[in-house]
Amino acid sequence: ILSRARLTTSLLPQGGPVVLALLDDSTQNWRRVFVDSFRRTFEFSPADVASLVFNSTESGLELAIFVTHDEDFINNMNLLVPFLEAEFELTGEIRFIGGGRFHWQGDDWQPSQFFLPDGSYDQVGPMKQWNSQEPVGHQSIIQLEATDGTLSREAFEEMVAETLSKMNIETTPQDFPDLGDGCVLAGIWPAGSLTVLYDGRSHISINLFTFDQDPQFAKQFSDTLSVATGDVALSVILYDEMPRGFGRVVNWSRDIGNRETPAWALSLFQES
């Protein structure tokens, strides 16, 4: 593949380093990691990696690519796949693309052009919603899976009680034990509420609400619960958080601030 002149001259940049590696089985994943290490070393964009997977009727292989100084990297990858398909009678796809970090422009940077809505979209309704929303709390939905070992229902209840104590949450959760092999614990206190579900095997779901809109509280609760399991290892498989309130709330208080007119609504006042 690499010996084809058209590939190296037309589809890969000539101004910076190019790193390529072929993988034909799962034992060679270290090659993909090696190629991606260049992206982390160069750190800032343009420094891109891609994983291209090709299959034939008999076998398959992966081409890992690192390129820097290529401002048209994605388009070039889209051209490279059909090029290699035609050259080698393969079926290919782009499995992964990753880029470097964007350069920080500085606090005093000003864009050369700022695009405001041109009237194609009605901003009156969104502006009313922006002003009507009143966030009052923080809700987190966290799902954990036991990756090593299981917990009895009694051990799970003790684990939750220990977590509440360490977090200084003063509530005695009500136990709903007659729900299959697991249980549901629900508690409420002046600063929030909590529902924890355990399926009796490996899955734990946490629904945590607090009036304090501190996102770190839910993470601390999840981490403390994971530590309380002892030898049973837990991994987070879902972490979702959202503001709660009234007035069709979709933003946090920290995002709304003092309710300055958002950039997307400035045209409303310019036209008036």
C-alpha positions in Angstrom: 0.0 0.0 0.0 2.7 2.5 1.0 4.7 1.9 -2.2 2.0 3.3 -4.4 3.1 6.8 -5.6 -0.3 8.2 -6.0 -1.1 7.5 -2.4 1.9 9.2 -0.9 1.9 12.2 -3.3 -1.8 13.1 -3.6 -3.6 11.9 -0.5 -1.0 12.4 2.3 0.6 15.9 3.1 4.1 16.7 2.3 4.8 19.3 4.9 4.9 17.3 8.1 5.5 13.8 9.6 3.2 10.9 8.6 3.0 7.7 10.7 1.3 4.6 9.4 0.8 1.1 10.9 -1.0 -2.0 9.6 -2.9 -4.3 12.0 -4.0 -7.7 10.8 -5.1 -9.3 14.2 -6.1 -8.2 17.7 -2.6 -8.9 19.1 -1.3 -5.9 17.3 -3.4 -3.2 19.1 -0.2 -1.7 20.5 0.5 -0.4 17.0 -2.7 1.7 17.1 -1.7 3.0 20.5 1.8 3.8 19.2 0.3 5.8 16.2 -2.1 7.7 18.5 0.8 8.6 20.8 2.1 11.0 18.2 -1.2 12.9 18.4 -0.8 13.3 22.1 2.9 14.3 21.6 2.1 17.0 19.1 -1.0 17.8 21.2 -2.3 20.8 19.2 -4.3 20.8 16.0 -3.6 20.1 13.2 -2.5 16.7 14.4 -4.9 14.0 13.5 -5.3 10.2 13.6 -7.6 7.9 11.8 -8.4 4.2 11.8 -9.4 2.7 8.4 -10.7 -0.8 8.3 -10.6 -2.9 5.1 -12.0 -6.3 4.5 -11.8 -8.8 1.7 -13.5 -12.2 1.2 -10.7 -13.9 3.0 -9.3 -11.5 5.6 -9.3 -8.0 7.0 -6.8 -5.4 8.2 -6.7 -2.0 9.8 -4.6 1.0 8.7 -3.8 3.4 11.5 -2.6 6.8 10.3 -1.2 9.9 12.0 -0.8 13.1 10.1 0.1 16.6 11.0 -0.1 19.9 9.1 -3.1 18.6 7.1 -5.9 21.2 7.1 -8.0 18.9 4.9 -7.5 15.7 6.8 -11.1 14.5 6.9 -11.7 15.1 3.2 -8.4 13.3 2.4 -9.5 10.3 4.5 -12.8 10.2 2.6 -10.8 10.1 -0.6 -8.3 7.6 0.6 -10.9 4.9 1.4 -12.4 4.6 -2.1 -8.9 4.9 -3.6 -7.6 1.9 -1.6 -10.9 0.0 -2.3 -10.3 0.4 -6.0 -6.6 -0.4 -5.9 -6.8 -3.6 -3.9 -10.4 -4.7 -4.4 -11.3 -4.3 -0.7 -14.3 -3.0 1.2 -13.3 -0.2 3.6 -14.7 2.2 6.1 -13.4 5.0 8.4 -13.8 3.5 11.9 -12.3 6.4 13.9 -11.0 9.9 13.5 -9.4 12.0 16.3 -7.8 15.4 16.3 -5.5 17.5 18.4 -6.5 20.3 20.8 -7.6 23.6 19.5 -5.2 26.5 20.0 -6.4 28.9 22.7 -6.9 32.3 21.1 -6.7 34.4 24.2 -9.2 36.4 26.1 -8.7 39.5 23.9 -9.3 37.6 20.7 -12.1 38.9 18.5 -13.7 37.0 15.6 -13.4 38.5 12.2 -17.1 37.9 11.6 -19.9 37.1 14.0 -22.9 35.3 12.5 -26.3 36.2 14.0 -29.6 34.7 13.0 -30.7 36.4 9.8 -34.5 36.1 10.3 -34.7 32.5 9.1 -35.4 31.4 12.7 -37.9 32.9 15.1 -36.0 33.8 18.3 -39.0 35.3 20.1 -40.1 32.0 21.6 -36.6 30.9 22.7 -36.0 34.3 24.3 -39.3 34.0 26.3 -38.1 30.5 27.5 -34.7 31.9 28.3 -36.3 34.5 30.6 -38.9 32.3 32.1 -36.8 29.4 33.3 -35.9 29.2 37.0 -33.5 26.4 37.9 -33.7 25.3 41.5 -31.9 22.0 41.7 -29.5 19.5 40.2 -30.6 15.9 39.2 -28.1 13.1 38.4 -28.8 9.7 37.0 -25.9 7.3 37.5 -25.7 3.7 36.6 -23.0 1.3 37.9 -22.1 -2.2 37.0 -20.2 -4.7 39.1 -17.3 -6.0 37.0 -15.9 -8.3 39.6 -18.1 -10.1 42.2 -21.6 -9.7 43.4 -23.3 -8.1 46.5 -26.0 -9.6 48.7 -29.1 -7.4 49.3 -28.1 -6.9 52.9 -24.5 -5.9 51.9 -25.9 -3.4 49.4 -28.2 -1.8 52.0 -25.2 -1.5 54.4 -23.1 0.0 51.6 -25.8 2.7 51.0 -26.1 3.5 54.7 -22.3 3.8 55.0 -22.2 6.2 52.0 -25.0 8.4 53.4 -23.1 8.6 56.7 -19.8 9.6 55.0 -21.6 12.2 52.9 -23.4 13.7 56.0 -26.8 13.0 54.4 -29.3 12.8 57.3 -32.0 10.5 56.1 -33.1 6.9 56.7 -34.1 5.5 53.4 -37.2 3.4 53.1 -36.5 -0.1 51.9 -38.7 -1.8 49.2 -37.3 -5.4 49.4 -40.0 -7.4 47.6 -38.9 -6.4 44.1 -37.4 -9.4 42.5 -33.9 -10.4 43.6 -32.8 -6.9 44.5 -34.3 -3.9 46.3 -35.1 -0.2 46.0 -34.0 2.4 48.7 -35.6 5.8 48.7 -34.9 8.7 51.0 -35.6 12.4 51.4 -34.0 15.2 53.4 -34.3 19.0 53.4 -31.5 19.4 50.8 -32.6 16.7 48.4 -33.8 13.2 47.6 -32.3 9.9 46.7 -33.5 6.6 45.0 -31.1 3.7 44.6 -32.0 0.5 42.8 -30.1 -2.8 43.0 -31.1 -5.7 40.7 -29.6 -8.3 43.1 -26.9 -9.2 40.6 -24.7 -6.5 39.1 -26.6 -3.4 38.2 -27.0 -0.3 40.4 -29.0 2.8 39.4 -28.8 6.1 41.4 -31.3 8.9 41.0 -30.0 11.9 43.1 -31.6 15.3 43.4 -30.1 18.2 45.4 -31.2 21.8 45.7 -27.5 22.7 45.7 -26.5 22.9 42.0 -23.0 21.5 42.7 -22.2 18.8 40.0 -19.4 17.5 42.2 -21.8 16.3 44.9 -23.2 13.5 42.8 -19.8 12.4 41.6 -18.6 12.3 45.2 -21.6 10.2 46.1 -20.9 7.8 43.3 -17.2 7.5 44.2 -18.0 7.0 47.9 -20.5 4.3 47.0 -18.0 2.5 44.8 -15.4 2.5 47.6 -18.0 1.1 50.1 -18.4 -2.0 48.0 -15.0 -3.3 49.2 -13.7 -6.1 47.0 -16.6 -5.7 44.5 -15.4 -3.5 41.7 -17.9 -1.1 40.2 -17.7 0.8 36.9 -19.8 3.8 35.7 -21.7 2.9 32.6 -24.0 6.0 32.5 -23.7 9.4 34.0 -26.3 12.0 33.2 -27.1 15.3 34.9 -29.7 17.9 34.3 -31.1 21.1 35.9 -34.5 21.0 37.6 -36.8 23.8 38.1 -39.8 25.5 36.5 -40.5 27.7 33.5 -39.3 25.1 31.0 -35.8 25.1 32.6 -33.0 23.7 30.4 -30.0 25.7 31.8 -28.1 25.8 35.0 -28.1 28.9 37.2 -24.3 29.3 36.5 -25.1 29.4 32.7 -27.9 32.0 33.0 -25.9 34.3 35.3 -27.5 37.7 35.5 -29.6 37.0 32.4 -27.7 39.1 29.9 -29.1 38.9 26.4 -27.6 35.9 24.8 -25.7 36.4 21.5 -28.3 34.4 19.5 -31.1 36.9 20.5 -29.2 40.2 19.8 -30.9 40.5 16.5 -34.3 40.9 18.2 -33.1 44.2 19.7 -31.2 45.3 16.7 -34.3 45.1 14.6 -36.4 47.0 17.1 
